[in-house]
Amino acid sequence: MNSLLLSGVVISLEPIRYTPAGIPLLSFVLQHASEQTEAGLKRKVECEVNAVAIGEIAKQNIQPGSNIKAKGFLAKRSAKSTQLVFHIEQLHIEKLEIQNI
């Protein structure tokens, strides 16, 4: 099974582009930070993950600074590459609540 569920902040975003078949494609970098328990010990986890949204998901209002939760799978960037990319199949953009002071 190849399934990934990850939350984080969009830290960089490329302009939307289209495949030769006319399908929208959006590439961005997702920064994740959390605390996980491993072998009974708490561990701080931080990473940056290259991500791609294809099709209708690419048309959502993803902006730098957006907090998102995404589900998808990992795949090589290309046939000759060993670099992994997170292919997003489901996406939730968390809305920021503005508090009046």
Phi, psi and omega per residue, in radians:
M1 nan 2.472 3.129
N2 -2.267 1.661 -3.101
S3 -2.479 2.406 -3.111
L4 -2.384 2.331 3.052
L5 -2.137 2.119 -3.015
L6 -2.539 2.460 3.037
S7 -2.049 2.740 3.120
G8 2.990 -2.947 -3.105
V9 -1.986 2.353 3.077
V10 -1.289 2.048 -3.093
I11 -1.819 -0.355 3.019
S12 -2.634 2.635 -3.009
L13 -2.532 2.229 3.068
E14 -1.536 2.730 3.056
P15 -1.076 2.559 3.116
I16 -1.090 2.450 3.082
R17 -2.315 3.079 -3.066
Y18 -2.231 2.440 3.086
T19 -1.230 2.914 3.079
P20 -0.992 -0.419 3.107
A21 -1.491 0.009 3.107
G22 1.501 0.257 -3.129
I23 -1.551 2.276 3.140
P24 -1.166 2.512 -3.105
L25 -2.447 2.239 -3.126
L26 -2.184 2.156 3.114
S27 -1.881 2.422 3.105
F28 -2.718 3.003 3.103
V29 -1.983 2.270 -3.140
L30 -1.885 2.185 3.118
Q31 -1.785 2.198 -3.099
H32 -2.048 2.461 3.024
A33 -2.521 2.292 3.123
S34 -2.786 3.087 3.017
E35 -2.051 2.210 -3.097
Q36 -2.105 2.716 3.058
T37 -1.805 2.168 -3.137
E38 -2.322 2.183 -3.127
A39 0.932 0.641 3.106
G40 1.402 0.011 -3.132
L41 -1.992 2.518 3.093
K42 -1.407 2.439 -3.088
R43 -2.405 2.314 3.063
K44 -1.413 2.269 -3.091
V45 -2.103 2.247 3.066
E46 -2.382 2.427 3.079
C47 -2.791 2.809 3.008
E48 -2.103 2.278 -3.046
V49 -2.166 2.245 3.012
N50 -1.257 2.318 -3.088
A51 -2.310 2.730 3.092
V52 -2.450 2.375 3.047
A53 -2.041 2.256 -3.079
I54 -2.154 2.486 3.108
G55 1.474 -2.514 -3.079
E56 -1.067 -0.566 3.130
I57 -1.064 -0.609 -3.137
A58 -1.135 -0.357 -3.108
K59 -1.531 -0.089 3.111
Q60 -1.195 2.819 -3.049
N61 -1.407 1.170 3.088
I62 -1.497 2.194 -3.120
Q63 -2.266 2.728 3.000
P64 -0.997 2.351 -3.094
G65 1.639 -0.183 3.114
S66 -1.142 2.357 2.989
N67 -1.581 2.159 -3.101
I68 -2.284 2.742 2.929
K69 -2.088 2.256 -3.060
A70 -2.337 2.580 3.064
K71 -2.238 2.418 3.140
G72 -3.107 -2.531 -3.089
F73 -2.497 2.848 3.095
L74 -1.745 2.456 3.080
A75 -2.596 2.770 3.072
K76 -1.151 2.574 3.133
R77 -1.019 -0.688 3.115
S78 -2.703 3.045 -3.106
A79 -1.062 -0.537 -3.081
K80 -1.746 0.060 -3.079
S81 -1.829 2.661 3.008
T82 -1.857 -0.062 3.137
Q83 -1.258 2.328 -3.129
L84 -1.580 2.586 3.085
V85 -2.292 2.400 3.103
F86 -1.469 1.954 3.110
H87 -1.599 1.980 -3.036
I88 -1.509 2.237 3.105
E89 -1.891 -0.495 3.086
Q90 -2.351 2.451 -3.051
L91 -2.496 2.366 3.032
H92 -2.231 2.124 3.084
I93 -1.657 2.114 -3.132
E94 -1.372 2.293 3.127
K95 -1.458 2.359 3.107
L96 -1.444 2.344 3.088
E97 -1.612 2.234 3.126
I98 -1.679 2.171 -3.124
Q99 -1.774 2.316 3.065
N100 -1.497 2.306 -3.137
I101 -1.905 nan nan
